[in-house]
């Protein structure tokens, strides 16, 4: 029997608590909101006696929040059938494994330390940047009308807010979703303080282009999500204030990661198209030049493209992105990698940033196909009259 169906049966068997059980519609967190602690214990005991599977489902949800933990620890096991006692003891064993001390004998356990889950459900997460420079951020909070709200925002330092969604669900469902995204996919998320995510949303909203409308629905929530956010709380600012950059030599490892396609390149589309068009023109020109001249011309195009890319705040944008990557590494306890990424950020803000191997790697990665084509092109047979060699006609 499903939890919702089992709760309907429980409401009939526990009439004093029925007015709190039925409006919850099977949501374990809303049950906790509506029931007194003693009523919640009686409900759990009834389920573990008459609907053990539903009781186990309720236990799994309640051990994820402070109020639920208190109920699970205080619920008596006297009088429960064997299956119900085993389910309750498994849940308490799980709590012990998380550092919560359960005193014996029951039913008066003492909580020495509560789990690292805020019953008010203030939680947040952020992903690493994708190759374009965009990331996803998540912000969860308690819904005053019951359950929880989850905000999901796609944003980019240069392009502003890209997508916005808000979902309503049970708090246990939202917590489960957050646990899932912290370990899934090519760009798994890391936990972040909610104020850090608000600062990131506010910064992206401030950078949003005036000629493009904000994502649908964001205007309704902008005041709640962005206004009053402290810029100093942003993830990249936090990690820069917490860690010292690595030694200059550590940037070499970052360059290799960029070349391997593991990081970056974060080059704006318009800059990439401009460089690609010039390289394509070089490839298609009728005058055949030597391989050395072709490489020289390609280097000139790349150099001019990098000058434009790192001018007018472009270097600062790349620096923030490397610091974002450093924050993600820091949250994963990869401190040395985070320090190397902070050193890379410093390179991007240096006077010679556009001439650095790091900048060159960022631009060459998305242009690798065109550059390889220039390297391997052979002179067209029969076009020797058009061949231009150094120092001669």
Helices and strands as residue ranges (DSSP letters): H 3-13, G 15-17, H 18-21, G 22-24, H 28-34, H 37-50, H 52-62, H 66-74, H 82-97, E 123-127, E 134-142, E 148-156, E 160-169, H 171-181, E 189-191, H 194-206, H 218-225, G 231-233, H 235-242, G 248-250, H 251-259, H 269-284, H 291-310, H 314-331, H 335-348, G 353-355, H 357-366, H 368-376, G 384-386
